[in-house]
Amino acid sequence: MDGNTDSTDDARSLRAALRTELVAAMRSRRADAVAALRSALAAIDNAEAVVAPGTATGATNAHLAGTRIGVGSTEADRRALSIGDVRALLRAEIMDRRTEADRYDGLGQHEAAGRLRREAEVLDHHADG
């Protein structure tokens, strides 16, 4: 295995850990943790998305130009993220929450600020390994 494959495997392991923690947070009804973990997993999913190519490849349908048919024809390849990519996304999620928490404190919305800080704490231990 090369370093890139190991990094991708580490990223998959981190995603699995986030999903496991999400299930545990849902079971224990920790709303702040659920919100943070769902948001982080969505950010990872979005980062893996690729731009649809201009033309379809593979078998096409004679009735509709550029369409594909068969099993998997609606699936798009996803970009493989490295562990560094995933951790950078988590750090961005944490930074966004802390920045907004500071803004909410400035507006006197201390309860909302506290919620965002708790969400940041949930993600914090995953961001740096």
Contacts in CASP RR format, 6 or more apart in sequence:
PFRMAT RR
TARGET T0000
AUTHOR 0000-0000-0000
METHOD contacts of the structure
MODEL  1
MDGNTDSTDDARSLRAALRTELVAAMRSRRADAVAALRSALAAIDNAEAV
VAPGTATGATNAHLAGTRIGVGSTEADRRALSIGDVRALLRAEIMDRRTE
ADRYDGLGQHEAAGRLRREAEVLDHHADG
1 9 0 8 1.000
4 82 0 8 1.000
7 82 0 8 1.000
7 83 0 8 1.000
7 84 0 8 1.000
8 80 0 8 1.000
8 81 0 8 1.000
8 82 0 8 1.000
8 83 0 8 1.000
10 82 0 8 1.000
10 83 0 8 1.000
11 80 0 8 1.000
11 81 0 8 1.000
11 82 0 8 1.000
11 83 0 8 1.000
11 84 0 8 1.000
11 85 0 8 1.000
11 86 0 8 1.000
14 83 0 8 1.000
14 86 0 8 1.000
14 87 0 8 1.000
14 126 0 8 1.000
14 129 0 8 1.000
15 41 0 8 1.000
15 44 0 8 1.000
15 86 0 8 1.000
17 126 0 8 1.000
18 37 0 8 1.000
18 40 0 8 1.000
18 41 0 8 1.000
18 44 0 8 1.000
18 126 0 8 1.000
19 37 0 8 1.000
19 41 0 8 1.000
21 33 0 8 1.000
21 37 0 8 1.000
21 122 0 8 1.000
22 33 0 8 1.000
22 34 0 8 1.000
22 37 0 8 1.000
22 38 0 8 1.000
22 41 0 8 1.000
25 33 0 8 1.000
25 34 0 8 1.000
25 37 0 8 1.000
25 122 0 8 1.000
26 34 0 8 1.000
32 115 0 8 1.000
32 118 0 8 1.000
32 119 0 8 1.000
32 122 0 8 1.000
33 118 0 8 1.000
33 119 0 8 1.000
33 122 0 8 1.000
35 119 0 8 1.000
36 93 0 8 1.000
36 97 0 8 1.000
36 118 0 8 1.000
36 119 0 8 1.000
36 120 0 8 1.000
36 122 0 8 1.000
36 123 0 8 1.000
37 122 0 8 1.000
37 123 0 8 1.000
39 93 0 8 1.000
39 119 0 8 1.000
40 89 0 8 1.000
40 90 0 8 1.000
40 93 0 8 1.000
40 123 0 8 1.000
40 126 0 8 1.000
43 89 0 8 1.000
43 92 0 8 1.000
43 93 0 8 1.000
44 81 0 8 1.000
44 86 0 8 1.000
44 89 0 8 1.000
47 79 0 8 1.000
47 81 0 8 1.000
47 85 0 8 1.000
47 89 0 8 1.000
48 78 0 8 1.000
48 79 0 8 1.000
48 80 0 8 1.000
48 81 0 8 1.000
49 76 0 8 1.000
49 78 0 8 1.000
49 79 0 8 1.000
50 76 0 8 1.000
50 77 0 8 1.000
50 78 0 8 1.000
50 79 0 8 1.000
52 76 0 8 1.000
55 66 0 8 1.000
56 66 0 8 1.000
56 67 0 8 1.000
56 68 0 8 1.000
57 68 0 8 1.000
58 68 0 8 1.000
59 68 0 8 1.000
59 69 0 8 1.000
59 70 0 8 1.000
59 73 0 8 1.000
60 66 0 8 1.000
60 67 0 8 1.000
60 68 0 8 1.000
60 69 0 8 1.000
61 67 0 8 1.000
61 68 0 8 1.000
61 69 0 8 1.000
67 73 0 8 1.000
81 89 0 8 1.000
87 126 0 8 1.000
87 127 0 8 1.000
87 128 0 8 1.000
87 129 0 8 1.000
90 123 0 8 1.000
90 126 0 8 1.000
90 127 0 8 1.000
91 127 0 8 1.000
93 120 0 8 1.000
93 123 0 8 1.000
94 120 0 8 1.000
94 123 0 8 1.000
94 124 0 8 1.000
94 127 0 8 1.000
97 116 0 8 1.000
97 117 0 8 1.000
97 119 0 8 1.000
97 120 0 8 1.000
97 123 0 8 1.000
98 116 0 8 1.000
98 117 0 8 1.000
98 120 0 8 1.000
100 113 0 8 1.000
100 116 0 8 1.000
101 112 0 8 1.000
101 113 0 8 1.000
101 114 0 8 1.000
101 116 0 8 1.000
101 117 0 8 1.000
101 120 0 8 1.000
102 113 0 8 1.000
104 110 0 8 1.000
104 112 0 8 1.000
104 113 0 8 1.000
104 114 0 8 1.000
104 116 0 8 1.000
105 113 0 8 1.000
END
